[in-house]
Amino acid sequence: MKLSKTRLSEIESLPEDMIDTSEIPELDDDFWENAQRVVPENYLQIEHEILEWFKGQGPDYHAQINKVLRAHIETQR
């Protein structure tokens, strides 16, 4: 579900005591002792400055990143 910027702003400005968490179970110490971080196989960490530059190029920045990487691969062949 995609939220509008307006709705996201409304949610972010809610005080914590206004958020209903009654249907969410508490995470106890046992949960955290056994928790494992799972990184997707196709995960790529991009430096913040580089990602921000690509985001500034337009909404299709993911495609632009892939285009740059593909071009680099082609130059290496």
mmCIF file of the N, C-alpha and C atoms, coordinates in Angstrom:
data_MODEL
# 
_entry.id   MODEL 
# 
loop_
_atom_site.group_PDB 
_atom_site.id 
_atom_site.type_symbol 
_atom_site.label_atom_id 
_atom_site.label_alt_id 
_atom_site.label_comp_id 
_atom_site.label_asym_id 
_atom_site.label_entity_id 
_atom_site.label_seq_id 
_atom_site.pdbx_PDB_ins_code 
_atom_site.Cartn_x 
_atom_site.Cartn_y 
_atom_site.Cartn_z 
_atom_site.occupancy 
_atom_site.B_iso_or_equiv 
_atom_site.pdbx_formal_charge 
_atom_site.auth_seq_id 
_atom_site.auth_comp_id 
_atom_site.auth_asym_id 
_atom_site.auth_atom_id 
_atom_site.pdbx_PDB_model_num 
ATOM 1   N N  . MET A 1 1  ? 0.847  -1.174  0.000   1.00 0.00 ? 1  MET A N  1 
ATOM 2   C CA . MET A 1 1  ? 0.000  0.000   0.000   1.00 0.00 ? 1  MET A CA 1 
ATOM 3   C C  . MET A 1 1  ? 0.891  1.234   0.000   1.00 0.00 ? 1  MET A C  1 
ATOM 4   N N  . LYS A 1 2  ? 0.649  2.116   -0.933  1.00 0.00 ? 2  LYS A N  1 
ATOM 5   C CA . LYS A 1 2  ? 1.423  3.346   -1.023  1.00 0.00 ? 2  LYS A CA 1 
ATOM 6   C C  . LYS A 1 2  ? 0.650  4.473   -0.335  1.00 0.00 ? 2  LYS A C  1 
ATOM 7   N N  . LEU A 1 3  ? 1.363  5.247   0.487   1.00 0.00 ? 3  LEU A N  1 
ATOM 8   C CA . LEU A 1 3  ? 0.745  6.356   1.190   1.00 0.00 ? 3  LEU A CA 1 
ATOM 9   C C  . LEU A 1 3  ? 1.106  7.671   0.524   1.00 0.00 ? 3  LEU A C  1 
ATOM 10  N N  . SER A 1 4  ? 0.161  8.605   0.516   1.00 0.00 ? 4  SER A N  1 
ATOM 11  C CA . SER A 1 4  ? 0.460  9.932   0.001   1.00 0.00 ? 4  SER A CA 1 
ATOM 12  C C  . SER A 1 4  ? 1.401  10.635  0.972   1.00 0.00 ? 4  SER A C  1 
ATOM 13  N N  . LYS A 1 5  ? 2.103  11.618  0.473   1.00 0.00 ? 5  LYS A N  1 
ATOM 14  C CA . LYS A 1 5  ? 3.005  12.386  1.342   1.00 0.00 ? 5  LYS A CA 1 
ATOM 15  C C  . LYS A 1 5  ? 2.234  13.052  2.475   1.00 0.00 ? 5  LYS A C  1 
ATOM 16  N N  . THR A 1 6  ? 1.026  13.498  2.176   1.00 0.00 ? 6  THR A N  1 
ATOM 17  C CA . THR A 1 6  ? 0.197  14.146  3.199   1.00 0.00 ? 6  THR A CA 1 
ATOM 18  C C  . THR A 1 6  ? -0.156 13.157  4.301   1.00 0.00 ? 6  THR A C  1 
ATOM 19  N N  . ARG A 1 7  ? -0.611 11.953  3.904   1.00 0.00 ? 7  ARG A N  1 
ATOM 20  C CA . ARG A 1 7  ? -0.997 10.949  4.897   1.00 0.00 ? 7  ARG A CA 1 
ATOM 21  C C  . ARG A 1 7  ? 0.217  10.481  5.699   1.00 0.00 ? 7  ARG A C  1 
ATOM 22  N N  . LEU A 1 8  ? 1.335  10.298  5.042   1.00 0.00 ? 8  LEU A N  1 
ATOM 23  C CA . LEU A 1 8  ? 2.547  9.891   5.732   1.00 0.00 ? 8  LEU A CA 1 
ATOM 24  C C  . LEU A 1 8  ? 2.959  10.946  6.758   1.00 0.00 ? 8  LEU A C  1 
ATOM 25  N N  . SER A 1 9  ? 2.842  12.211  6.392   1.00 0.00 ? 9  SER A N  1 
ATOM 26  C CA . SER A 1 9  ? 3.162  13.304  7.305   1.00 0.00 ? 9  SER A CA 1 
ATOM 27  C C  . SER A 1 9  ? 2.225  13.296  8.517   1.00 0.00 ? 9  SER A C  1 
ATOM 28  N N  . GLU A 1 10 ? 0.936  13.032  8.268   1.00 0.00 ? 10 GLU A N  1 
ATOM 29  C CA . GLU A 1 10 ? -0.031 12.962  9.366   1.00 0.00 ? 10 GLU A CA 1 
ATOM 30  C C  . GLU A 1 10 ? 0.328  11.840  10.337  1.00 0.00 ? 10 GLU A C  1 
ATOM 31  N N  . ILE A 1 11 ? 0.690  10.680  9.791   1.00 0.00 ? 11 ILE A N  1 
ATOM 32  C CA . ILE A 1 11 ? 1.035  9.534   10.625  1.00 0.00 ? 11 ILE A CA 1 
ATOM 33  C C  . ILE A 1 11 ? 2.307  9.807   11.416  1.00 0.00 ? 11 ILE A C  1 
ATOM 34  N N  . GLU A 1 12 ? 3.309  10.381  10.759  1.00 0.00 ? 12 GLU A N  1 
ATOM 35  C CA . GLU A 1 12 ? 4.577  10.669  11.429  1.00 0.00 ? 12 GLU A CA 1 
ATOM 36  C C  . GLU A 1 12 ? 4.416  11.686  12.561  1.00 0.00 ? 12 GLU A C  1 
ATOM 37  N N  . SER A 1 13 ? 3.435  12.566  12.464  1.00 0.00 ? 13 SER A N  1 
ATOM 38  C CA . SER A 1 13 ? 3.264  13.604  13.490  1.00 0.00 ? 13 SER A CA 1 
ATOM 39  C C  . SER A 1 13 ? 2.404  13.143  14.671  1.00 0.00 ? 13 SER A C  1 
ATOM 40  N N  . LEU A 1 14 ? 1.860  11.922  14.591  1.00 0.00 ? 14 LEU A N  1 
ATOM 41  C CA . LEU A 1 14 ? 1.053  11.416  15.702  1.00 0.00 ? 14 LEU A CA 1 
ATOM 42  C C  . LEU A 1 14 ? 1.920  11.198  16.939  1.00 0.00 ? 14 LEU A C  1 
ATOM 43  N N  . PRO A 1 15 ? 1.453  11.646  18.100  1.00 0.00 ? 15 PRO A N  1 
ATOM 44  C CA . PRO A 1 15 ? 2.177  11.323  19.331  1.00 0.00 ? 15 PRO A CA 1 
ATOM 45  C C  . PRO A 1 15 ? 2.080  9.812   19.580  1.00 0.00 ? 15 PRO A C  1 
ATOM 46  N N  . GLU A 1 16 ? 3.104  9.228   20.194  1.00 0.00 ? 16 GLU A N  1 
ATOM 47  C CA . GLU A 1 16 ? 3.132  7.781   20.400  1.00 0.00 ? 16 GLU A CA 1 
ATOM 48  C C  . GLU A 1 16 ? 1.930  7.266   21.187  1.00 0.00 ? 16 GLU A C  1 
ATOM 49  N N  . ASP A 1 17 ? 1.431  8.067   22.127  1.00 0.00 ? 17 ASP A N  1 
ATOM 50  C CA . ASP A 1 17 ? 0.299  7.589   22.924  1.00 0.00 ? 17 ASP A CA 1 
ATOM 51  C C  . ASP A 1 17 ? -1.014 7.562   22.131  1.00 0.00 ? 17 ASP A C  1 
ATOM 52  N N  . MET A 1 18 ? -1.011 8.088   20.924  1.00 0.00 ? 18 MET A N  1 
ATOM 53  C CA . MET A 1 18 ? -2.194 8.061   20.059  1.00 0.00 ? 18 MET A CA 1 
ATOM 54  C C  . MET A 1 18 ? -2.178 6.853   19.113  1.00 0.00 ? 18 MET A C  1 
ATOM 55  N N  . ILE A 1 19 ? -1.090 6.092   19.110  1.00 0.00 ? 19 ILE A N  1 
ATOM 56  C CA . ILE A 1 19 ? -0.966 4.949   18.207  1.00 0.00 ? 19 ILE A CA 1 
ATOM 57  C C  . ILE A 1 19 ? -1.459 3.703   18.936  1.00 0.00 ? 19 ILE A C  1 
ATOM 58  N N  . ASP A 1 20 ? -2.450 3.030   18.339  1.00 0.00 ? 20 ASP A N  1 
ATOM 59  C CA . ASP A 1 20 ? -3.024 1.821   18.933  1.00 0.00 ? 20 ASP A CA 1 
ATOM 60  C C  . ASP A 1 20 ? -2.161 0.620   18.579  1.00 0.00 ? 20 ASP A C  1 
ATOM 61  N N  . THR A 1 21 ? -1.484 0.072   19.578  1.00 0.00 ? 21 THR A N  1 
ATOM 62  C CA . THR A 1 21 ? -0.636 -1.109  19.367  1.00 0.00 ? 21 THR A CA 1 
ATOM 63  C C  . THR A 1 21 ? -1.215 -2.329  20.077  1.00 0.00 ? 21 THR A C  1 
ATOM 64  N N  . SER A 1 22 ? -2.495 -2.274  20.442  1.00 0.00 ? 22 SER A N  1 
ATOM 65  C CA . SER A 1 22 ? -3.100 -3.348  21.235  1.00 0.00 ? 22 SER A CA 1 
ATOM 66  C C  . SER A 1 22 ? -3.118 -4.691  20.509  1.00 0.00 ? 22 SER A C  1 
ATOM 67  N N  . GLU A 1 23 ? -3.097 -4.693  19.200  1.00 0.00 ? 23 GLU A N  1 
ATOM 68  C CA . GLU A 1 23 ? -3.127 -5.957  18.461  1.00 0.00 ? 23 GLU A CA 1 
ATOM 69  C C  . GLU A 1 23 ? -1.733 -6.448  18.081  1.00 0.00 ? 23 GLU A C  1 
ATOM 70  N N  . ILE A 1 24 ? -0.711 -5.732  18.503  1.00 0.00 ? 24 ILE A N  1 
ATOM 71  C CA . ILE A 1 24 ? 0.670  -6.110  18.192  1.00 0.00 ? 24 ILE A CA 1 
ATOM 72  C C  . ILE A 1 24 ? 1.297  -6.705  19.441  1.00 0.00 ? 24 ILE A C  1 
ATOM 73  N N  . PRO A 1 25 ? 1.749  -7.964  19.376  1.00 0.00 ? 25 PRO A N  1 
ATOM 74  C CA . PRO A 1 25 ? 2.350  -8.558  20.584  1.00 0.00 ? 25 PRO A CA 1 
ATOM 75  C C  . PRO A 1 25 ? 3.681  -7.911  20.922  1.00 0.00 ? 25 PRO A C  1 
ATOM 76  N N  . GLU A 1 26 ? 3.968  -7.851  22.221  1.00 0.00 ? 26 GLU A N  1 
ATOM 77  C CA . GLU A 1 26 ? 5.259  -7.327  22.684  1.00 0.00 ? 26 GLU A CA 1 
ATOM 78  C C  . GLU A 1 26 ? 6.363  -8.299  22.272  1.00 0.00 ? 26 GLU A C  1 
ATOM 79  N N  . LEU A 1 27 ? 7.532  -7.772  21.924  1.00 0.00 ? 27 LEU A N  1 
ATOM 80  C CA . LEU A 1 27 ? 8.682  -8.608  21.601  1.00 0.00 ? 27 LEU A CA 1 
ATOM 81  C C  . LEU A 1 27 ? 9.534  -8.723  22.862  1.00 0.00 ? 27 LEU A C  1 
ATOM 82  N N  . ASP A 1 28 ? 9.596  -9.930  23.396  1.00 0.00 ? 28 ASP A N  1 
ATOM 83  C CA . ASP A 1 28 ? 10.314 -10.135 24.651  1.00 0.00 ? 28 ASP A CA 1 
ATOM 84  C C  . ASP A 1 28 ? 11.799 -10.422 24.397  1.00 0.00 ? 28 ASP A C  1 
ATOM 85  N N  . ASP A 1 29 ? 12.551 -10.587 25.484  1.00 0.00 ? 29 ASP A N  1 
ATOM 86  C CA . ASP A 1 29 ? 13.994 -10.844 25.385  1.00 0.00 ? 29 ASP A CA 1 
ATOM 87  C C  . ASP A 1 29 ? 14.299 -12.096 24.575  1.00 0.00 ? 29 ASP A C  1 
ATOM 88  N N  . ASP A 1 30 ? 13.453 -13.115 24.704  1.00 0.00 ? 30 ASP A N  1 
ATOM 89  C CA . ASP A 1 30 ? 13.659 -14.360 23.959  1.00 0.00 ? 30 ASP A CA 1 
ATOM 90  C C  . ASP A 1 30 ? 13.642 -14.098 22.453  1.00 0.00 ? 30 ASP A C  1 
ATOM 91  N N  . PHE A 1 31 ? 12.721 -13.241 22.021  1.00 0.00 ? 31 PHE A N  1 
ATOM 92  C CA . PHE A 1 31 ? 12.662 -12.907 20.597  1.00 0.00 ? 31 PHE A CA 1 
ATOM 93  C C  . PHE A 1 31 ? 13.984 -12.302 20.139  1.00 0.00 ? 31 PHE A C  1 
ATOM 94  N N  . TRP A 1 32 ? 14.461 -11.308 20.881  1.00 0.00 ? 32 TRP A N  1 
ATOM 95  C CA . TRP A 1 32 ? 15.676 -10.593 20.465  1.00 0.00 ? 32 TRP A CA 1 
ATOM 96  C C  . TRP A 1 32 ? 16.920 -11.465 20.572  1.00 0.00 ? 32 TRP A C  1 
ATOM 97  N N  . GLU A 1 33 ? 16.950 -12.398 21.515  1.00 0.00 ? 33 GLU A N  1 
ATOM 98  C CA . GLU A 1 33 ? 18.090 -13.305 21.632  1.00 0.00 ? 33 GLU A CA 1 
ATOM 99  C C  . GLU A 1 33 ? 18.190 -14.247 20.449  1.00 0.00 ? 33 GLU A C  1 
ATOM 100 N N  . ASN A 1 34 ? 17.050 -14.561 19.840  1.00 0.00 ? 34 ASN A N  1 
ATOM 101 C CA . ASN A 1 34 ? 17.018 -15.503 18.716  1.00 0.00 ? 34 ASN A CA 1 
ATOM 102 C C  . ASN A 1 34 ? 16.834 -14.832 17.364  1.00 0.00 ? 34 ASN A C  1 
ATOM 103 N N  . ALA A 1 35 ? 16.720 -13.525 17.347  1.00 0.00 ? 35 ALA A N  1 
ATOM 104 C CA . ALA A 1 35 ? 16.503 -12.804 16.091  1.00 0.00 ? 35 ALA A CA 1 
ATOM 105 C C  . ALA A 1 35 ? 17.738 -12.902 15.195  1.00 0.00 ? 35 ALA A C  1 
ATOM 106 N N  . GLN A 1 36 ? 17.480 -13.009 13.906  1.00 0.00 ? 36 GLN A N  1 
ATOM 107 C CA . GLN A 1 36 ? 18.564 -13.048 12.925  1.00 0.00 ? 36 GLN A CA 1 
ATOM 108 C C  . GLN A 1 36 ? 18.268 -12.035 11.832  1.00 0.00 ? 36 GLN A C  1 
ATOM 109 N N  . ARG A 1 37 ? 19.295 -11.346 11.416  1.00 0.00 ? 37 ARG A N  1 
ATOM 110 C CA . ARG A 1 37 ? 19.144 -10.391 10.325  1.00 0.00 ? 37 ARG A CA 1 
ATOM 111 C C  . ARG A 1 37 ? 19.190 -11.162 9.011   1.00 0.00 ? 37 ARG A C  1 
ATOM 112 N N  . VAL A 1 38 ? 18.212 -10.930 8.169   1.00 0.00 ? 38 VAL A N  1 
ATOM 113 C CA . VAL A 1 38 ? 18.145 -11.596 6.874   1.00 0.00 ? 38 VAL A CA 1 
ATOM 114 C C  . VAL A 1 38 ? 18.313 -10.539 5.796   1.00 0.00 ? 38 VAL A C  1 
ATOM 115 N N  . VAL A 1 39 ? 19.338 -10.699 4.988   1.00 0.00 ? 39 VAL A N  1 
ATOM 116 C CA . VAL A 1 39 ? 19.605 -9.768  3.892   1.00 0.00 ? 39 VAL A CA 1 
ATOM 117 C C  . VAL A 1 39 ? 19.213 -10.473 2.593   1.00 0.00 ? 39 VAL A C  1 
ATOM 118 N N  . PRO A 1 40 ? 18.321 -9.868  1.802   1.00 0.00 ? 40 PRO A N  1 
ATOM 119 C CA . PRO A 1 40 ? 17.933 -10.493 0.538   1.00 0.00 ? 40 PRO A CA 1 
ATOM 120 C C  . PRO A 1 40 ? 19.146 -10.750 -0.356  1.00 0.00 ? 40 PRO A C  1 
ATOM 121 N N  . GLU A 1 41 ? 19.053 -11.785 -1.169  1.00 0.00 ? 41 GLU A N  1 
ATOM 122 C CA . GLU A 1 41 ? 20.160 -12.151 -2.039  1.00 0.00 ? 41 GLU A CA 1 
ATOM 123 C C  . GLU A 1 41 ? 20.531 -11.027 -3.005  1.00 0.00 ? 41 GLU A C  1 
ATOM 124 N N  . ASN A 1 42 ? 19.560 -10.263 -3.451  1.00 0.00 ? 42 ASN A N  1 
ATOM 125 C CA . ASN A 1 42 ? 19.834 -9.192  -4.415  1.00 0.00 ? 42 ASN A CA 1 
ATOM 126 C C  . ASN A 1 42 ? 20.036 -7.832  -3.751  1.00 0.00 ? 42 ASN A C  1 
ATOM 127 N N  . TYR A 1 43 ? 20.417 -7.816  -2.482  1.00 0.00 ? 43 TYR A N  1 
ATOM 128 C CA . TYR A 1 43 ? 20.626 -6.583  -1.727  1.00 0.00 ? 43 TYR A CA 1 
ATOM 129 C C  . TYR A 1 43 ? 21.929 -5.920  -2.152  1.00 0.00 ? 43 TYR A C  1 
ATOM 130 N N  . LEU A 1 44 ? 21.881 -4.626  -2.353  1.00 0.00 ? 44 LEU A N  1 
ATOM 131 C CA . LEU A 1 44 ? 23.066 -3.860  -2.709  1.00 0.00 ? 44 LEU A CA 1 
ATOM 132 C C  . LEU A 1 44 ? 23.078 -2.599  -1.854  1.00 0.00 ? 44 LEU A C  1 
ATOM 133 N N  . GLN A 1 45 ? 24.164 -2.392  -1.139  1.00 0.00 ? 45 GLN A N  1 
ATOM 134 C CA . GLN A 1 45 ? 24.279 -1.189  -0.314  1.00 0.00 ? 45 GLN A CA 1 
ATOM 135 C C  . GLN A 1 45 ? 24.969 -0.108  -1.134  1.00 0.00 ? 45 GLN A C  1 
ATOM 136 N N  . ILE A 1 46 ? 24.292 1.008   -1.280  1.00 0.00 ? 46 ILE A N  1 
ATOM 137 C CA . ILE A 1 46 ? 24.811 2.127   -2.060  1.00 0.00 ? 46 ILE A CA 1 
ATOM 138 C C  . ILE A 1 46 ? 25.075 3.292   -1.110  1.00 0.00 ? 46 ILE A C  1 
ATOM 139 N N  . GLU A 1 47 ? 26.218 3.915   -1.265  1.00 0.00 ? 47 GLU A N  1 
ATOM 140 C CA . GLU A 1 47 ? 26.550 5.052   -0.404  1.00 0.00 ? 47 GLU A CA 1 
ATOM 141 C C  . GLU A 1 47 ? 25.469 6.122   -0.516  1.00 0.00 ? 47 GLU A C  1 
ATOM 142 N N  . HIS A 1 48 ? 25.203 6.771   0.609   1.00 0.00 ? 48 HIS A N  1 
ATOM 143 C CA . HIS A 1 48 ? 24.117 7.742   0.707   1.00 0.00 ? 48 HIS A CA 1 
ATOM 144 C C  . HIS A 1 48 ? 24.208 8.843   -0.363  1.00 0.00 ? 48 HIS A C  1 
ATOM 145 N N  . GLU A 1 49 ? 25.395 9.413   -0.531  1.00 0.00 ? 49 GLU A N  1 
ATOM 146 C CA . GLU A 1 49 ? 25.549 10.521  -1.486  1.00 0.00 ? 49 GLU A CA 1 
ATOM 147 C C  . GLU A 1 49 ? 25.252 10.074  -2.914  1.00 0.00 ? 49 GLU A C  1 
ATOM 148 N N  . ILE A 1 50 ? 25.671 8.868   -3.248  1.00 0.00 ? 50 ILE A N  1 
ATOM 149 C CA . ILE A 1 50 ? 25.430 8.346   -4.598  1.00 0.00 ? 50 ILE A CA 1 
ATOM 150 C C  . ILE A 1 50 ? 23.944 8.109   -4.808  1.00 0.00 ? 50 ILE A C  1 
ATOM 151 N N  . LEU A 1 51 ? 23.294 7.498   -3.817  1.00 0.00 ? 51 LEU A N  1 
ATOM 152 C CA . LEU A 1 51 ? 21.861 7.235   -3.928  1.00 0.00 ? 51 LEU A CA 1 
ATOM 153 C C  . LEU A 1 51 ? 21.077 8.536   -4.057  1.00 0.00 ? 51 LEU A C  1 
ATOM 154 N N  . GLU A 1 52 ? 21.429 9.545   -3.263  1.00 0.00 ? 52 GLU A N  1 
ATOM 155 C CA . GLU A 1 52 ? 20.736 10.827  -3.342  1.00 0.00 ? 52 GLU A CA 1 
ATOM 156 C C  . GLU A 1 52 ? 20.914 11.472  -4.708  1.00 0.00 ? 52 GLU A C  1 
ATOM 157 N N  . TRP A 1 53 ? 22.104 11.332  -5.290  1.00 0.00 ? 53 TRP A N  1 
ATOM 158 C CA . TRP A 1 53 ? 22.332 11.897  -6.620  1.00 0.00 ? 53 TRP A CA 1 
ATOM 159 C C  . TRP A 1 53 ? 21.419 11.221  -7.634  1.00 0.00 ? 53 TRP A C  1 
ATOM 160 N N  . PHE A 1 54 ? 21.355 9.884   -7.593  1.00 0.00 ? 54 PHE A N  1 
ATOM 161 C CA . PHE A 1 54 ? 20.483 9.164   -8.522  1.00 0.00 ? 54 PHE A CA 1 
ATOM 162 C C  . PHE A 1 54 ? 19.022 9.527   -8.296  1.00 0.00 ? 54 PHE A C  1 
ATOM 163 N N  . LYS A 1 55 ? 18.602 9.648   -7.038  1.00 0.00 ? 55 LYS A N  1 
ATOM 164 C CA . LYS A 1 55 ? 17.218 10.032  -6.759  1.00 0.00 ? 55 LYS A CA 1 
ATOM 165 C C  . LYS A 1 55 ? 16.899 11.399  -7.351  1.00 0.00 ? 55 LYS A C  1 
ATOM 166 N N  . GLY A 1 56 ? 17.885 12.288  -7.362  1.00 0.00 ? 56 GLY A N  1 
ATOM 167 C CA . GLY A 1 56 ? 17.705 13.618  -7.928  1.00 0.00 ? 56 GLY A CA 1 
ATOM 168 C C  . GLY A 1 56 ? 17.564 13.619  -9.445  1.00 0.00 ? 56 GLY A C  1 
ATOM 169 N N  . GLN A 1 57 ? 17.883 12.482  -10.070 1.00 0.00 ? 57 GLN A N  1 
ATOM 170 C CA . GLN A 1 57 ? 17.792 12.388  -11.525 1.00 0.00 ? 57 GLN A CA 1 
ATOM 171 C C  . GLN A 1 57 ? 16.381 12.049  -12.003 1.00 0.00 ? 57 GLN A C  1 
ATOM 172 N N  . GLY A 1 58 ? 15.516 11.674  -11.083 1.00 0.00 ? 58 GLY A N  1 
ATOM 173 C CA . GLY A 1 58 ? 14.140 11.380  -11.468 1.00 0.00 ? 58 GLY A CA 1 
ATOM 174 C C  . GLY A 1 58 ? 13.597 10.150  -10.766 1.00 0.00 ? 58 GLY A C  1 
ATOM 175 N N  . PRO A 1 59 ? 12.296 9.917   -10.941 1.00 0.00 ? 59 PRO A N  1 
ATOM 176 C CA . PRO A 1 59 ? 11.645 8.833   -10.212 1.00 0.00 ? 59 PRO A CA 1 
ATOM 177 C C  . PRO A 1 59 ? 12.091 7.427   -10.627 1.00 0.00 ? 59 PRO A C  1 
ATOM 178 N N  . ASP A 1 60 ? 12.701 7.295   -11.783 1.00 0.00 ? 60 ASP A N  1 
ATOM 179 C CA . ASP A 1 60 ? 13.144 5.970   -12.248 1.00 0.00 ? 60 ASP A CA 1 
ATOM 180 C C  . ASP A 1 60 ? 14.613 5.729   -11.903 1.00 0.00 ? 60 ASP A C  1 
ATOM 181 N N  . TYR A 1 61 ? 15.052 6.215   -10.738 1.00 0.00 ? 61 TYR A N  1 
ATOM 182 C CA . TYR A 1 61 ? 16.469 6.141   -10.390 1.00 0.00 ? 61 TYR A CA 1 
ATOM 183 C C  . TYR A 1 61 ? 16.980 4.706   -10.282 1.00 0.00 ? 61 TYR A C  1 
ATOM 184 N N  . HIS A 1 62 ? 16.106 3.751   -9.910  1.00 0.00 ? 62 HIS A N  1 
ATOM 185 C CA . HIS A 1 62 ? 16.548 2.356   -9.859  1.00 0.00 ? 62 HIS A CA 1 
ATOM 186 C C  . HIS A 1 62 ? 16.978 1.892   -11.252 1.00 0.00 ? 62 HIS A C  1 
ATOM 187 N N  . ALA A 1 63 ? 16.188 2.246   -12.247 1.00 0.00 ? 63 ALA A N  1 
ATOM 188 C CA . ALA A 1 63 ? 16.521 1.875   -13.623 1.00 0.00 ? 63 ALA A CA 1 
ATOM 189 C C  . ALA A 1 63 ? 17.816 2.549   -14.066 1.00 0.00 ? 63 ALA A C  1 
ATOM 190 N N  . GLN A 1 64 ? 18.024 3.787   -13.633 1.00 0.00 ? 64 GLN A N  1 
ATOM 191 C CA . GLN A 1 64 ? 19.255 4.501   -13.995 1.00 0.00 ? 64 GLN A CA 1 
ATOM 192 C C  . GLN A 1 64 ? 20.482 3.842   -13.365 1.00 0.00 ? 64 GLN A C  1 
ATOM 193 N N  . ILE A 1 65 ? 20.355 3.399   -12.126 1.00 0.00 ? 65 ILE A N  1 
ATOM 194 C CA . ILE A 1 65 ? 21.466 2.704   -11.471 1.00 0.00 ? 65 ILE A CA 1 
ATOM 195 C C  . ILE A 1 65 ? 21.790 1.430   -12.237 1.00 0.00 ? 65 ILE A C  1 
ATOM 196 N N  . ASN A 1 66 ? 20.763 0.669   -12.596 1.00 0.00 ? 66 ASN A N  1 
ATOM 197 C CA . ASN A 1 66 ? 20.986 -0.560  -13.362 1.00 0.00 ? 66 ASN A CA 1 
ATOM 198 C C  . ASN A 1 66 ? 21.635 -0.268  -14.710 1.00 0.00 ? 66 ASN A C  1 
ATOM 199 N N  . LYS A 1 67 ? 21.231 0.819   -15.355 1.00 0.00 ? 67 LYS A N  1 
ATOM 200 C CA . LYS A 1 67 ? 21.804 1.195   -16.652 1.00 0.00 ? 67 LYS A CA 1 
ATOM 201 C C  . LYS A 1 67 ? 23.306 1.482   -16.519 1.00 0.00 ? 67 LYS A C  1 
ATOM 202 N N  . VAL A 1 68 ? 23.686 2.205   -15.476 1.00 0.00 ? 68 VAL A N  1 
ATOM 203 C CA . VAL A 1 68 ? 25.097 2.517   -15.240 1.00 0.00 ? 68 VAL A CA 1 
ATOM 204 C C  . VAL A 1 68 ? 25.885 1.242   -14.968 1.00 0.00 ? 68 VAL A C  1 
ATOM 205 N N  . LEU A 1 69 ? 25.329 0.369   -14.149 1.00 0.00 ? 69 LEU A N  1 
ATOM 206 C CA . LEU A 1 69 ? 26.021 -0.878  -13.843 1.00 0.00 ? 69 LEU A CA 1 
ATOM 207 C C  . LEU A 1 69 ? 26.161 -1.767  -15.082 1.00 0.00 ? 69 LEU A C  1 
ATOM 208 N N  . ARG A 1 70 ? 25.096 -1.828  -15.899 1.00 0.00 ? 70 ARG A N  1 
ATOM 209 C CA . ARG A 1 70 ? 25.181 -2.613  -17.136 1.00 0.00 ? 70 ARG A CA 1 
ATOM 210 C C  . ARG A 1 70 ? 26.243 -2.056  -18.067 1.00 0.00 ? 70 ARG A C  1 
ATOM 211 N N  . ALA A 1 71 ? 26.311 -0.738  -18.182 1.00 0.00 ? 71 ALA A N  1 
ATOM 212 C CA . ALA A 1 71 ? 27.311 -0.111  -19.051 1.00 0.00 ? 71 ALA A CA 1 
ATOM 213 C C  . ALA A 1 71 ? 28.721 -0.433  -18.545 1.00 0.00 ? 71 ALA A C  1 
ATOM 214 N N  . HIS A 1 72 ? 28.895 -0.439  -17.235 1.00 0.00 ? 72 HIS A N  1 
ATOM 215 C CA . HIS A 1 72 ? 30.206 -0.774  -16.674 1.00 0.00 ? 72 HIS A CA 1 
ATOM 216 C C  . HIS A 1 72 ? 30.580 -2.221  -16.996 1.00 0.00 ? 72 HIS A C  1 
ATOM 217 N N  . ILE A 1 73 ? 29.616 -3.121  -16.861 1.00 0.00 ? 73 ILE A N  1 
ATOM 218 C CA . ILE A 1 73 ? 29.876 -4.532  -17.176 1.00 0.00 ? 73 ILE A CA 1 
ATOM 219 C C  . ILE A 1 73 ? 30.285 -4.671  -18.635 1.00 0.00 ? 73 ILE A C  1 
ATOM 220 N N  . GLU A 1 74 ? 29.620 -3.965  -19.520 1.00 0.00 ? 74 GLU A N  1 
ATOM 221 C CA . GLU A 1 74 ? 29.934 -4.050  -20.958 1.00 0.00 ? 74 GLU A CA 1 
ATOM 222 C C  . GLU A 1 74 ? 31.362 -3.564  -21.238 1.00 0.00 ? 74 GLU A C  1 
ATOM 223 N N  . THR A 1 75 ? 31.824 -2.558  -20.521 1.00 0.00 ? 75 THR A N  1 
ATOM 224 C CA . THR A 1 75 ? 33.188 -2.052  -20.751 1.00 0.00 ? 75 THR A CA 1 
ATOM 225 C C  . THR A 1 75 ? 34.240 -3.035  -20.228 1.00 0.00 ? 75 THR A C  1 
ATOM 226 N N  . GLN A 1 76 ? 33.838 -3.932  -19.339 1.00 0.00 ? 76 GLN A N  1 
ATOM 227 C CA . GLN A 1 76 ? 34.767 -4.901  -18.766 1.00 0.00 ? 76 GLN A CA 1 
ATOM 228 C C  . GLN A 1 76 ? 34.896 -6.167  -19.608 1.00 0.00 ? 76 GLN A C  1 
ATOM 229 N N  . ARG A 1 77 ? 34.023 -6.323  -20.601 1.00 0.00 ? 77 ARG A N  1 
ATOM 230 C CA . ARG A 1 77 ? 34.052 -7.552  -21.427 1.00 0.00 ? 77 ARG A CA 1 
ATOM 231 C C  . ARG A 1 77 ? 35.078 -7.462  -22.511 1.00 0.00 ? 77 ARG A C  1 
# 
